[in-house]
Amino acid sequence: MVNENVKEKDIFRETWIRYTGYANEVGEAFRHLVSRRLVHGSYVVAVSYVIADASTKSWRKFQENESLVQAANVAADVFLWQMLASVIFPGYTINRITHLSRVMFKQARARESIVKYMPTATGLLSIPIIVHPIDRFVDFLMDKTFRTNKTI
């Protein structure tokens, strides 16, 4: 007998697969050390994760005999949330953290090896710190805009 109260694990948010959504943050942290192709490749990985999550969740909704419109709404919601929370805001944030720390190390006249590698370390160490605040902000933003059910 199957317990219908047991929630199925969301592989895109509750397993190691979630970390593929952070590939672009890692790419941004390494931006000044690696080729642009690698940084762009990290965005391909992250956006592929976003598309996989959105398409899987919308397909499941459609399989539950929901309408095509409801399935499209799920796809749009998941895609937009993931793009904002996993790609756009974190990528920009890590880019700026890395850039500004590099500027600060240069202004402090730190050794060349520190100027070269510490911004990357700072960016990588920032990833776990920025994730939850960005997720909460995107939840708030989506709830106040895209997810509102106002009738005009």
Salt bridges, closest charged atoms under 4 A:
GLU8 OE2 - ARG60 NH2 3.75
ASP10 OD2 - LYS57 NZ 2.98
GLU28 OE1 - ARG31 NE 2.79
ASP53 OD2 - ARG13 NE 3.63
ASP53 OD1 - LYS57 NZ 2.18
GLU64 OE1 - LYS61 NZ 3.92
ASP77 OD2 - ARG147 NE 2.66
ASP135 OD1 - ARG18 NH2 3.92
ASP143 OD1 - ARG147 NH1 3.17
